[in-house]
Amino acid sequence: YLEAIITLSNKGSSTGDATVRGLPFTIGGTYAPAVFRPNTITYTGQTLAYFEPTTAYVVLSQITEAGVVSALTNTNFANGSQVMISGFYFV
């Protein structure tokens, strides 16, 4: 089980997709959903999060009303952005 609140006091810069890394165990071979509540994060439509199989991180994404999924990136976040996330995954 994962439960975390992460606040970016100074977000800095980054490339690639937004992820929450450093889970204590590698995720098993199946995807699992996570509950993700953004605060001071810009996005289109709705947010979604999932545990990426065979890794040790959660992927943070957005989905438009038309159903197009894309990753959140550095440009979606600001100083003070906060991520509240929880969910279960199997190892």
C-alpha positions as CSV (number, residue, x, y, z in Angstrom):
1,Y,0.0,0.0,0.0
2,L,1.2,3.5,-0.9
3,E,0.1,6.7,0.7
4,A,2.0,9.9,0.2
5,I,1.7,13.7,0.1
6,I,4.5,15.4,-1.8
7,T,4.9,19.2,-1.9
8,L,7.3,20.9,-4.3
9,S,8.7,23.9,-2.5
10,N,11.0,24.7,-5.5
11,K,10.2,22.5,-8.5
12,G,13.4,23.2,-10.4
13,S,13.5,21.8,-14.0
14,S,13.1,18.3,-15.3
15,T,12.5,16.3,-18.5
16,G,10.3,13.4,-19.2
17,D,7.1,12.1,-17.7
18,A,6.0,12.9,-14.1
19,T,6.5,9.9,-11.8
20,V,6.6,9.2,-8.1
21,R,9.8,7.1,-7.6
22,G,11.4,5.2,-4.8
23,L,8.7,2.7,-3.9
24,P,10.1,0.1,-1.5
25,F,9.3,-2.9,-3.7
26,T,9.2,-3.5,-7.5
27,I,5.7,-3.6,-8.8
28,G,4.6,-7.0,-10.1
29,G,3.7,-7.8,-13.7
30,T,0.3,-6.1,-13.8
31,Y,-0.9,-2.5,-13.9
32,A,-2.7,-1.2,-10.9
33,P,-4.6,2.1,-10.5
34,A,-3.7,4.7,-8.0
35,V,-5.8,7.6,-6.6
36,F,-4.2,11.0,-7.4
37,R,-5.3,14.4,-6.2
38,P,-3.4,17.3,-7.7
39,N,-3.1,20.7,-6.1
40,T,-1.6,23.7,-8.0
41,I,-1.0,21.5,-11.0
42,T,-2.3,22.4,-14.5
43,Y,-3.9,19.7,-16.6
44,T,-6.4,19.0,-19.3
45,G,-9.6,17.2,-18.4
46,Q,-8.9,14.8,-15.6
47,T,-5.9,13.3,-13.9
48,L,-5.0,9.7,-13.5
49,A,-2.2,7.7,-12.0
50,Y,-1.1,4.0,-12.1
51,F,1.6,1.7,-10.9
52,E,3.9,0.8,-13.8
53,P,4.6,-3.0,-13.9
54,T,8.1,-4.2,-13.2
55,T,9.3,-0.8,-12.0
56,A,9.3,1.0,-8.6
57,Y,7.2,4.1,-9.5
58,V,3.8,5.6,-10.2
59,V,3.1,7.4,-13.4
60,L,1.1,10.7,-13.3
61,S,-1.0,11.5,-16.4
62,Q,-3.9,13.5,-17.7
63,I,-6.8,12.6,-19.9
64,T,-8.9,14.9,-22.1
65,E,-12.7,14.8,-22.4
66,A,-12.1,13.1,-25.8
67,G,-10.2,10.3,-24.0
68,V,-6.6,11.2,-25.1
69,V,-4.1,10.3,-22.4
70,S,-0.8,12.1,-22.0
71,A,1.8,12.3,-19.3
72,L,2.1,15.2,-17.0
73,T,5.5,16.9,-17.4
74,N,7.6,19.7,-15.8
75,T,5.5,22.4,-17.4
76,N,2.3,21.2,-15.5
77,F,3.9,21.8,-12.1
78,A,4.8,25.0,-10.2
79,N,6.5,26.0,-7.0
80,G,4.1,24.8,-4.3
81,S,2.5,22.0,-6.4
82,Q,1.3,19.1,-4.3
83,V,0.6,15.5,-5.1
84,M,-1.6,13.4,-2.8
85,I,-1.5,9.8,-3.9
86,S,-2.6,6.4,-2.6
87,G,-3.1,2.9,-3.9
88,F,-2.3,-0.8,-3.6
89,Y,0.1,-2.8,-5.8
90,F,1.3,-6.3,-5.9
91,V,5.0,-7.4,-6.0
